[in-house]
Amino acid sequence: MSETTSGSVTWLTQDAYDRKKEELEHLSGPVRAELVKRIEAAREEGDLKENAGYHAAKEDQGKLELRIRQLRQLLETARVGEAEVDASGAISPGVVVTVDLAGDEVTFLLGSREMAGDSDIDVYSERSPLGAAILGRKPGDAVSYTAPNGRQIPVTIKDAKPYTG
């Protein structure tokens, strides 16, 4: 099982994986080449100390290279396919969860925004207070978590099923 440095699995549907792979190819190809041209053009303008165009292009280059590294790591470590609800029904990343949250029914994907892609589904990280509280739990379990304001929020897990994208 591939894991990120934080120890949690990032699940991606095949569609999400393909989109991220296309983004990586686009950024490392045409976008990177265009940025190199911008830097060269700005360099030709002369004094680099006071060349705002050069400094802006170099800053953009740093952001681009960071995004490329993030995408490479994501694609290398992600598990592709549908997340599974294990035989015990325990909640894991990649699962769509419906909970009763202090009287309101809420449905969301436990996982990452990359997994959800362009979907309108709400996404909660398994490292968020709510995500951590329900991780490993099963439908029917009642738990609580501490909100950022210090309040205890009661949660009852109603349903859990794999995210299909």
KOLBARO-428524 format. One record per residue (C-alpha): residue in one letter; x, z, y. Coordinates in steps of 0.1 Angstrom, whole numbers, plus 2048, in hexadecimal, padded with zeros to 3 digits. Example, Ala and Ser with C-alpha at 12.3 -4.5 7.8 and 13.67 -1.06 7.14 Angstrom:
a87B84E7D3/s8898477F5/
END
This chain:
m800800800/s80F7F6822/e80F81183C/t817813860/t83082C86E/s814844875/g80C844850/s7EA834852/v7E0813845/t7D47F885D/w7BA7E384C/l7B37C0858/t79A7A784B/q7A8786842/d798778862/a7A8793877/y7CA78D866/d7C876786C/r7BF76D891/k7DD784896/k7F476C884/e7E875089B/e7ED7668BA/l81176D8AE/e8187488A9/h80A7408CB/l81D75B8DD/s83E7558CB/g83C72F8D0/p82C7208EF/v82773F903/r84B74B8FE/a858727906/e844726927/l851748931/v87573D92B/k86E720942/r86073795D/i87F74D95B/e89673095D/a88372197B/a88474398D/r8A9747985/e8B0726996/e8A17339B6/g8C07479BD/d8C676C9C3/l8B777F9A6/k8B77A19B8/e89B7979CF/n88A77D9BA/a86778A9B3/g85E76C99D/y87C773987/h874798983/a84F79197C/a858778961/k871790951/e8577AB951/d83E793941/q85978B927/g85D7AF91F/k8377B391A/l836793905/e85379E8EE/l8427C08E9/r8217B08DF/i8347998C7/r8457B78B7/q8247C98B4/l8137AB8A4/r8307A688B/q82F7CB881/l8097CA87D/l80A7AA868/e8267B8852/t8157DA84C/a7F07D284C/r7DB7D182C/v7C67B282B/g7A47B281C/e7867C981C/a78C7EE81E/e77E800801/v76981F7FF/d77A8317E1/a76683C7C3/s76085E7D2/g75284E7F1/a76D85D808/i76F84E82A/s78F83B832/p79B82284D/g78980184B/v767811844/v74880E859/v73A83185D/t71883C869/v716860875/d6FE878885/l7138828A3/a7028A08B4/g6E08918AF/d6E986C8B6/e6EE85389A/v70E8408A0/t71E82488B/f74281A88F/l76080C87D/l77B825874/g79B81287A/s7AB7FC894/r79F7E48AF/e7B57C989D/m79F7CE87F/a77F7C9892/g78B7AA8A4/d77079B8BB/s7557B08AB/d73F7C68C2/i7427E38AA/d74F8048B8/v77180E8AA/y77E8318A6/s7A283789B/e7A784E87D/r7BE862894/s7A28688AD/p79188A8AC/l77287B89B/g786865884/a79C881878/a77E897872/i76C87E85B/l78B86F84A/g789876825/r765884828/k747875817/p72386C821/g70F88C822/d72C8A182F/a7278B584F/v7468BC864/s74F8C2888/y76B8B889F/t7788C58C0/a7718AD8DD/p78B8A98F9/n7778C190E/g77A8DC8F3/r7568DA8E7/q7508DA8C1/i73B8BB8B8/p7288BC897/v72889D882/t715894862/i72187584F/k70385F846/d713840837/a73482F831/k73A80B826/p7587F3827/y75B7DE847/t7567B983F/g75D7AC862/
END
